[in-house]
């Protein structure tokens, strides 16, 4: 059994902007939000099985957005994870 690896994808191009494991997931999310705060970007999180979360990052905070809107990006995320060397289940 392999450890879960979470990938943070920029929603508009599906590129991986951050990778985390269960131990540092919250820290990586906070770091991403701090770095991208002034850009107003949307991201989704994939765990190798599917999209598990989505967020909108703005200057005044990060907001959970409806994950269901991002479930259709699963094939693109799997392809990107595969080319990035991350395991898909």
N, CA, C and O atoms as a Tinker XYZ file with bonds, in Angstrom:
   356  protein
     1  N      0.840000   -1.177000    0.000000    73     2
     2  CA     0.000000    0.000000    0.000000    64     1     3
     3  C      0.892000    1.248000    0.000000    63     2     4     5
     4  O      1.808000    1.370000    0.813000    81     3
     5  N      0.613000    2.154000   -0.907000    73     3     6
     6  CA     1.402000    3.375000   -0.997000    64     5     7
     7  C      0.710000    4.501000   -0.229000    63     6     8     9
     8  O     -0.510000    4.498000   -0.064000    81     7
     9  N      1.486000    5.434000    0.222000    73     7    10
    10  CA     0.933000    6.586000    0.936000    64     9    11
    11  C      0.204000    7.491000   -0.052000    63    10    12    13
    12  O      0.597000    7.599000   -1.214000    81    11
    13  N     -0.838000    8.127000    0.408000    73    11    14
    14  CA    -1.592000    9.055000   -0.433000    64    13    15
    15  C     -0.772000   10.301000   -0.693000    63    14    16    17
    16  O     -0.178000   10.876000    0.219000    81    15
    17  N     -0.750000   10.707000   -1.947000    73    15    18
    18  CA    -0.101000   11.952000   -2.339000    64    17    19
    19  C     -1.166000   12.863000   -2.922000    63    18    20    21
    20  O     -1.889000   12.483000   -3.844000    81    19
    21  N     -1.254000   14.053000   -2.383000    73    19    22
    22  CA    -2.230000   15.030000   -2.846000    64    21    23
    23  C     -1.548000   15.995000   -3.811000    63    22    24    25
    24  O     -0.436000   16.458000   -3.558000    81    23
    25  N     -2.216000   16.288000   -4.899000    73    23    26
    26  CA    -1.696000   17.264000   -5.851000    64    25    27
    27  C     -2.679000   18.423000   -5.949000    63    26    28    29
    28  O     -3.888000   18.222000   -6.058000    81    27
    29  N     -2.146000   19.625000   -5.911000    73    27    30
    30  CA    -2.936000   20.843000   -6.066000    64    29    31
    31  C     -2.811000   21.278000   -7.519000    63    30    32    33
    32  O     -1.705000   21.506000   -8.010000    81    31
    33  N     -3.935000   21.393000   -8.202000    73    31    34
    34  CA    -3.947000   21.741000   -9.622000    64    33    35
    35  C     -4.564000   23.119000   -9.819000    63    34    36    37
    36  O     -5.580000   23.451000   -9.209000    81    35
    37  N     -3.939000   23.911000  -10.676000    73    35    38
    38  CA    -4.541000   25.180000  -11.078000    64    37    39
    39  C     -5.698000   24.833000  -12.008000    63    38    40    41
    40  O     -5.506000   24.089000  -12.970000    81    39
    41  N     -6.877000   25.346000  -11.747000    73    39    42
    42  CA    -8.084000   24.915000  -12.455000    64    41    43
    43  C     -8.057000   25.254000  -13.949000    63    42    44    45
    44  O     -8.582000   24.485000  -14.753000    81    43
    45  N     -7.470000   26.364000  -14.333000    73    43    46
    46  CA    -7.592000   26.748000  -15.742000    64    45    47
    47  C     -6.691000   25.964000  -16.681000    63    46    48    49
    48  O     -6.980000   25.893000  -17.876000    81    47
    49  N     -5.609000   25.373000  -16.187000    73    47    50
    50  CA    -4.740000   24.594000  -17.083000    64    49    51
    51  C     -4.361000   23.219000  -16.524000    63    50    52    53
    52  O     -3.625000   22.475000  -17.172000    81    51
    53  N     -4.850000   22.878000  -15.345000    73    51    54
    54  CA    -4.651000   21.577000  -14.692000    64    53    55
    55  C     -3.202000   21.301000  -14.291000    63    54    56    57
    56  O     -2.865000   20.173000  -13.933000    81    55
    57  N     -2.354000   22.309000  -14.346000    73    55    58
    58  CA    -0.961000   22.104000  -13.952000    64    57    59
    59  C     -0.869000   21.886000  -12.439000    63    58    60    61
    60  O     -1.669000   22.417000  -11.669000    81    59
    61  N      0.109000   21.107000  -12.043000    73    59    62
    62  CA     0.335000   20.857000  -10.620000    64    61    63
    63  C      1.195000   21.986000  -10.068000    63    62    64    65
    64  O      2.292000   22.250000  -10.561000    81    63
    65  N      0.676000   22.649000   -9.035000    73    63    66
    66  CA     1.399000   23.771000   -8.441000    64    65    67
    67  C      1.954000   23.443000   -7.065000    63    66    68    69
    68  O      2.792000   24.174000   -6.537000    81    67
    69  N      1.485000   22.336000   -6.480000    73    67    70
    70  CA     1.951000   21.927000   -5.155000    64    69    71
    71  C      1.636000   20.454000   -4.957000    63    70    72    73
    72  O      0.654000   19.944000   -5.496000    81    71
    73  N      2.464000   19.780000   -4.192000    73    71    74
    74  CA     2.260000   18.369000   -3.856000    64    73    75
    75  C      2.389000   18.231000   -2.345000    63    74    76    77
    76  O      3.236000   18.871000   -1.721000    81    75
    77  N      1.537000   17.386000   -1.763000    73    75    78
    78  CA     1.549000   17.198000   -0.305000    64    77    79
    79  C      1.251000   15.748000    0.040000    63    78    80    81
    80  O      0.737000   14.987000   -0.780000    81    79
    81  N      1.586000   15.386000    1.275000    73    79    82
    82  CA     1.194000   14.085000    1.816000    64    81    83
    83  C      0.295000   14.359000    3.020000    63    82    84    85
    84  O      0.128000   15.517000    3.401000    81    83
    85  N     -0.282000   13.335000    3.622000    73    83    86
    86  CA    -1.200000   13.581000    4.738000    64    85    87
    87  C     -0.576000   14.346000    5.906000    63    86    88    89
    88  O     -1.284000   15.039000    6.637000    81    87
    89  N      0.711000   14.230000    6.083000    73    87    90
    90  CA     1.384000   14.898000    7.206000    64    89    91
    91  C      1.492000   16.408000    6.990000    63    90    92    93
    92  O      1.327000   17.180000    7.934000    81    91
    93  N      1.767000   16.831000    5.760000    73    91    94
    94  CA     1.991000   18.258000    5.521000    64    93    95
    95  C      0.912000   18.908000    4.642000    63    94    96    97
    96  O      1.127000   19.994000    4.105000    81    95
    97  N     -0.218000   18.266000    4.497000    73    95    98
    98  CA    -1.280000   18.762000    3.622000    64    97    99
    99  C     -1.750000   20.165000    4.009000    63    98   100   101
   100  O     -1.833000   21.047000    3.154000    81    99
   101  N     -2.051000   20.370000    5.267000    73    99   102
   102  CA    -2.542000   21.683000    5.704000    64   101   103
   103  C     -1.466000   22.759000    5.519000    63   102   104   105
   104  O     -1.771000   23.872000    5.090000    81   103
   105  N     -0.226000   22.435000    5.837000    73   103   106
   106  CA     0.865000   23.396000    5.680000    64   105   107
   107  C      1.041000   23.780000    4.216000    63   106   108   109
   108  O      1.226000   24.956000    3.905000    81   107
   109  N      0.987000   22.806000    3.319000    73   107   110
   110  CA     1.131000   23.083000    1.881000    64   109   111
   111  C     -0.027000   23.933000    1.362000    63   110   112   113
   112  O      0.174000   24.830000    0.544000    81   111
   113  N     -1.228000   23.651000    1.836000    73   111   114
   114  CA    -2.394000   24.438000    1.424000    64   113   115
   115  C     -2.257000   25.887000    1.883000    63   114   116   117
   116  O     -2.544000   26.812000    1.123000    81   115
   117  N     -1.819000   26.083000    3.119000    73   115   118
   118  CA    -1.638000   27.438000    3.636000    64   117   119
   119  C     -0.549000   28.178000    2.865000    63   118   120   121
   120  O     -0.687000   29.368000    2.581000    81   119
   121  N      0.515000   27.490000    2.531000    73   119   122
   122  CA     1.593000   28.094000    1.766000    64   121   123
   123  C      1.116000   28.507000    0.378000    63   122   124   125
   124  O      1.425000   29.601000   -0.092000    81   123
   125  N      0.373000   27.640000   -0.264000    73   123   126
   126  CA    -0.169000   27.948000   -1.588000    64   125   127
   127  C     -1.064000   29.181000   -1.524000    63   126   128   129
   128  O     -0.982000   30.061000   -2.380000    81   127
   129  N     -1.904000   29.237000   -0.520000    73   127   130
   130  CA    -2.805000   30.378000   -0.370000    64   129   131
   131  C     -2.042000   31.672000   -0.132000    63   130   132   133
   132  O     -2.413000   32.720000   -0.661000    81   131
   133  N     -0.997000   31.607000    0.646000    73   131   134
   134  CA    -0.197000   32.810000    0.927000    64   133   135
   135  C      0.512000   33.304000   -0.332000    63   134   136   137
   136  O      0.563000   34.508000   -0.584000    81   135
   137  N      1.050000   32.394000   -1.109000    73   135   138
   138  CA     1.798000   32.766000   -2.313000    64   137   139
   139  C      0.871000   33.272000   -3.416000    63   138   140   141
   140  O      1.230000   34.192000   -4.151000    81   139
   141  N     -0.305000   32.687000   -3.536000    73   139   142
   142  CA    -1.220000   33.005000   -4.638000    64   141   143
   143  C     -2.335000   33.969000   -4.259000    63   142   144   145
   144  O     -3.258000   34.171000   -5.048000    81   143
   145  N     -2.277000   34.562000   -3.090000    73   143   146
   146  CA    -3.384000   35.364000   -2.567000    64   145   147
   147  C     -3.802000   36.511000   -3.484000    63   146   148   149
   148  O     -4.995000   36.797000   -3.581000    81   147
   149  N     -2.899000   37.155000   -4.136000    73   147   150
   150  CA    -3.229000   38.330000   -4.944000    64   149   151
   151  C     -3.645000   38.005000   -6.367000    63   150   152   153
   152  O     -3.862000   38.913000   -7.170000    81   151
   153  N     -3.761000   36.727000   -6.693000    73   151   154
   154  CA    -4.051000   36.347000   -8.074000    64   153   155
   155  C     -5.510000   35.964000   -8.315000    63   154   156   157
   156  O     -5.932000   35.916000   -9.470000    81   155
   157  N     -6.286000   35.693000   -7.283000    73   155   158
   158  CA    -7.680000   35.306000   -7.461000    64   157   159
   159  C     -7.840000   34.033000   -8.273000    63   158   160   161
   160  O     -8.670000   33.974000   -9.180000    81   159
   161  N     -7.056000   33.017000   -7.957000    73   159   162
   162  CA    -7.062000   31.777000   -8.727000    64   161   163
   163  C     -7.902000   30.691000   -8.068000    63   162   164   165
   164  O     -8.148000   30.712000   -6.862000    81   163
   165  N     -8.333000   29.746000   -8.892000    73   163   166
   166  CA    -9.058000   28.573000   -8.421000    64   165   167
   167  C     -8.160000   27.348000   -8.539000    63   166   168   169
   168  O     -7.432000   27.182000   -9.518000    81   167
   169  N     -8.227000   26.500000   -7.524000    73   167   170
   170  CA    -7.439000   25.275000   -7.483000    64   169   171
   171  C     -8.332000   24.115000   -7.080000    63   170   172   173
   172  O     -9.359000   24.302000   -6.427000    81   171
   173  N     -7.929000   22.919000   -7.474000    73   171   174
   174  CA    -8.591000   21.728000   -6.966000    64   173   175
   175  C     -7.525000   20.750000   -6.504000    63   174   176   177
   176  O     -6.383000   20.795000   -6.963000    81   175
   177  N     -7.906000   19.867000   -5.593000    73   175   178
   178  CA    -6.981000   18.912000   -4.977000    64   177   179
   179  C     -7.386000   17.506000   -5.409000    63   178   180   181
   180  O     -8.555000   17.130000   -5.322000    81   179
   181  N     -6.412000   16.739000   -5.873000    73   179   182
   182  CA    -6.639000   15.368000   -6.336000    64   181   183
   183  C     -5.781000   14.443000   -5.488000    63   182   184   185
   184  O     -4.640000   14.776000   -5.167000    81   183
   185  N     -6.322000   13.282000   -5.123000    73   183   186
   186  CA    -5.570000   12.358000   -4.272000    64   185   187
   187  C     -5.184000   11.056000   -4.981000    63   186   188   189
   188  O     -4.808000   10.084000   -4.326000    81   187
   189  N     -5.272000   11.034000   -6.301000    73   187   190
   190  CA    -4.950000    9.830000   -7.047000    64   189   191
   191  C     -6.164000    8.960000   -7.304000    63   190   192   193
   192  O     -6.115000    8.042000   -8.124000    81   191
   193  N     -7.236000    9.240000   -6.617000    73   191   194
   194  CA    -8.502000    8.526000   -6.809000    64   193   195
   195  C     -9.572000    9.433000   -7.380000    63   194   196   197
   196  O    -10.488000    8.978000   -8.064000    81   195
   197  N     -9.449000   10.721000   -7.094000    73   195   198
   198  CA   -10.445000   11.680000   -7.564000    64   197   199
   199  C    -10.230000   13.045000   -6.945000    63   198   200   201
   200  O     -9.354000   13.234000   -6.100000    81   199
   201  N    -11.034000   13.983000   -7.374000    73   199   202
   202  CA   -10.975000   15.342000   -6.845000    64   201   203
   203  C    -11.598000   15.332000   -5.451000    63   202   204   205
   204  O    -12.743000   14.911000   -5.287000    81   203
   205  N    -10.856000   15.790000   -4.454000    73   203   206
   206  CA   -11.326000   15.752000   -3.070000    64   205   207
   207  C    -11.673000   17.127000   -2.502000    63   206   208   209
   208  O    -12.345000   17.218000   -1.474000    81   207
   209  N    -11.228000   18.185000   -3.152000    73   207   210
   210  CA   -11.517000   19.536000   -2.656000    64   209   211
   211  C    -11.270000   20.548000   -3.758000    63   210   212   213
   212  O    -10.570000   20.269000   -4.731000    81   211
   213  N    -11.850000   21.719000   -3.594000    73   211   214
   214  CA   -11.614000   22.829000   -4.512000    64   213   215
   215  C    -11.613000   24.113000   -3.704000    63   214   216   217
   216  O    -12.320000   24.224000   -2.702000    81   215
   217  N    -10.821000   25.079000   -4.137000    73   215   218
   218  CA   -10.756000   26.331000   -3.400000    64   217   219
   219  C    -10.493000   27.511000   -4.308000    63   218   220   221
   220  O     -9.873000   27.388000   -5.364000    81   219
   221  N    -10.974000   28.645000   -3.875000    73   219   222
   222  CA   -10.752000   29.921000   -4.538000    64   221   223
   223  C     -9.870000   30.742000   -3.614000    63   222   224   225
   224  O    -10.201000   30.951000   -2.447000    81   223
   225  N     -8.743000   31.208000   -4.144000    73   223   226
   226  CA    -7.781000   31.971000   -3.343000    64   225   227
   227  C     -7.855000   33.435000   -3.765000    63   226   228   229
   228  O     -7.633000   33.767000   -4.929000    81   227
   229  N     -8.167000   34.299000   -2.812000    73   227   230
   230  CA    -8.275000   35.742000   -3.052000    64   229   231
   231  C     -7.449000   36.485000   -2.008000    63   230   232   233
   232  O     -7.015000   35.882000   -1.027000    81   231
   233  N     -7.224000   37.779000   -2.201000    73   231   234
   234  CA    -6.419000   38.534000   -1.243000    64   233   235
   235  C     -6.946000   38.489000    0.192000    63   234   236   237
   236  O     -6.155000   38.574000    1.131000    81   235
   237  N     -8.232000   38.362000    0.382000    73   235   238
   238  CA    -8.785000   38.380000    1.739000    64   237   239
   239  C     -9.071000   36.977000    2.275000    63   238   240   241
   240  O     -9.770000   36.834000    3.278000    81   239
   241  N     -8.540000   35.938000    1.620000    73   239   242
   242  CA    -8.679000   34.591000    2.169000    64   241   243
   243  C     -8.871000   33.526000    1.116000    63   242   244   245
   244  O     -8.998000   33.816000   -0.074000    81   243
   245  N     -8.889000   32.294000    1.573000    73   243   246
   246  CA    -9.147000   31.144000    0.711000    64   245   247
   247  C    -10.522000   30.608000    1.064000    63   246   248   249
   248  O    -10.889000   30.536000    2.237000    81   247
   249  N    -11.273000   30.236000    0.054000    73   247   250
   250  CA   -12.642000   29.806000    0.259000    64   249   251
   251  C    -12.860000   28.439000   -0.376000    63   250   252   253
   252  O    -12.416000   28.173000   -1.493000    81   251
   253  N    -13.553000   27.581000    0.362000    73   251   254
   254  CA   -13.974000   26.308000   -0.211000    64   253   255
   255  C    -15.012000   26.602000   -1.279000    63   254   256   257
   256  O    -15.910000   27.418000   -1.076000    81   255
   257  N    -14.885000   25.935000   -2.412000    73   255   258
   258  CA   -15.912000   26.028000   -3.442000    64   257   259
   259  C    -16.431000   24.624000   -3.706000    63   258   260   261
   260  O    -15.797000   23.642000   -3.320000    81   259
   261  N    -17.554000   24.529000   -4.347000    73   259   262
   262  CA   -18.203000   23.252000   -4.556000    64   261   263
   263  C    -17.312000   22.306000   -5.356000    63   262   264   265
   264  O    -17.017000   22.560000   -6.524000    81   263
   265  N    -16.902000   21.250000   -4.743000    73   263   266
   266  CA   -16.022000   20.260000   -5.362000    64   265   267
   267  C    -16.670000   19.622000   -6.579000    63   266   268   269
   268  O    -15.983000   19.269000   -7.538000    81   267
   269  N    -17.974000   19.472000   -6.546000    73   267   270
   270  CA   -18.686000   18.796000   -7.631000    64   269   271
   271  C    -18.425000   19.437000   -8.990000    63   270   272   273
   272  O    -18.410000   18.745000  -10.008000    81   271
   273  N    -18.222000   20.747000   -9.014000    73   271   274
   274  CA   -17.941000   21.435000  -10.272000    64   273   275
   275  C    -16.596000   21.030000  -10.871000    63   274   276   277
   276  O    -16.354000   21.260000  -12.056000    81   275
   277  N    -15.727000   20.435000  -10.070000    73   275   278
   278  CA   -14.384000   20.083000  -10.513000    64   277   279
   279  C    -14.200000   18.586000  -10.744000    63   278   280   281
   280  O    -13.135000   18.160000  -11.190000    81   279
   281  N    -15.218000   17.784000  -10.449000    73   279   282
   282  CA   -15.116000   16.336000  -10.631000    64   281   283
   283  C    -14.849000   15.968000  -12.088000    63   282   284   285
   284  O    -14.218000   14.947000  -12.361000    81   283
   285  N    -15.315000   16.774000  -13.010000    73   283   286
   286  CA   -15.105000   16.488000  -14.435000    64   285   287
   287  C    -13.639000   16.623000  -14.857000    63   286   288   289
   288  O    -13.265000   16.197000  -15.949000    81   287
   289  N    -12.818000   17.212000  -13.998000    73   287   290
   290  CA   -11.396000   17.369000  -14.310000    64   289   291
   291  C    -10.567000   16.148000  -13.924000    63   290   292   293
   292  O     -9.346000   16.161000  -14.080000    81   291
   293  N    -11.201000   15.109000  -13.430000    73   291   294
   294  CA   -10.476000   13.913000  -13.002000    64   293   295
   295  C     -9.561000   13.349000  -14.091000    63   294   296   297
   296  O     -8.405000   13.058000  -13.787000    81   295
   297  N    -10.006000   13.175000  -15.346000    73   295   298
   298  CA    -9.101000   12.624000  -16.365000    64   297   299
   299  C     -7.862000   13.496000  -16.606000    63   298   300   301
   300  O     -6.755000   12.979000  -16.758000    81   299
   301  N     -8.054000   14.812000  -16.641000    73   299   302
   302  CA    -6.916000   15.716000  -16.847000    64   301   303
   303  C     -5.949000   15.652000  -15.671000    63   302   304   305
   304  O     -4.732000   15.663000  -15.854000    81   303
   305  N     -6.504000   15.584000  -14.458000    73   303   306
   306  CA    -5.656000   15.510000  -13.267000    64   305   307
   307  C     -4.871000   14.208000  -13.238000    63   306   308   309
   308  O     -3.686000   14.212000  -12.904000    81   307
   309  N     -5.504000   13.100000  -13.578000    73   307   310
   310  CA    -4.802000   11.812000  -13.616000    64   309   311
   311  C     -3.669000   11.836000  -14.644000    63   310   312   313
   312  O     -2.570000   11.350000  -14.375000    81   311
   313  N     -3.939000   12.399000  -15.814000    73   311   314
   314  CA    -2.919000   12.493000  -16.859000    64   313   315
   315  C     -1.737000   13.337000  -16.368000    63   314   316   317
   316  O     -0.579000   12.956000  -16.539000    81   315
   317  N     -2.042000   14.482000  -15.760000    73   315   318
   318  CA    -0.992000   15.365000  -15.263000    64   317   319
   319  C     -0.200000   14.696000  -14.143000    63   318   320   321
   320  O      1.028000   14.781000  -14.116000    81   319
   321  N     -0.893000   14.031000  -13.221000    73   319   322
   322  CA    -0.216000   13.322000  -12.130000    64   321   323
   323  C      0.713000   12.247000  -12.695000    63   322   324   325
   324  O      1.844000   12.097000  -12.233000    81   323
   325  N      0.242000   11.507000  -13.684000    73   323   326
   326  CA     1.047000   10.453000  -14.290000    64   325   327
   327  C      2.328000   11.027000  -14.893000    63   326   328   329
   328  O      3.409000   10.466000  -14.710000    81   327
   329  N      2.209000   12.137000  -15.608000    73   327   330
   330  CA     3.385000   12.759000  -16.222000    64   329   331
   331  C      4.282000   13.464000  -15.210000    63   330   332   333
   332  O      5.443000   13.752000  -15.501000    81   331
   333  N      3.751000   13.740000  -14.034000    73   331   334
   334  CA     4.518000   14.356000  -12.951000    64   333   335
   335  C      5.192000   13.292000  -12.093000    63   334   336   337
   336  O      6.006000   13.611000  -11.227000    81   335
   337  N      4.844000   12.001000  -12.339000    73   335   338
   338  CA     5.434000   10.906000  -11.590000    64   337   339
   339  C      4.704000   10.548000  -10.312000    63   338   340   341
   340  O      5.274000    9.909000   -9.428000    81   339
   341  N      3.439000   10.957000  -10.205000    73   339   342
   342  CA     2.642000   10.651000   -9.013000    64   341   343
   343  C      1.741000    9.468000   -9.296000    63   342   344   345
   344  O      1.284000    9.285000  -10.424000    81   343
   345  N      1.486000    8.668000   -8.281000    73   343   346
   346  CA     0.679000    7.460000   -8.409000    64   345   347
   347  C     -0.808000    7.783000   -8.443000    63   346   348   349
   348  O     -1.301000    8.596000   -7.662000    81   347
   349  N     -1.514000    7.130000   -9.365000    73   347   350
   350  CA    -2.973000    7.171000   -9.408000    64   349   351
   351  C     -3.490000    5.812000   -8.991000    63   350   352   353
   352  O     -2.937000    4.790000   -9.395000    81   351
   353  N     -4.532000    5.781000   -8.195000    73   351   354
   354  CA    -5.121000    4.518000   -7.755000    64   353   355
   355  C     -6.223000    4.089000   -8.693000    63   354   356
   356  O     -6.840000    3.044000   -8.485000    81   355
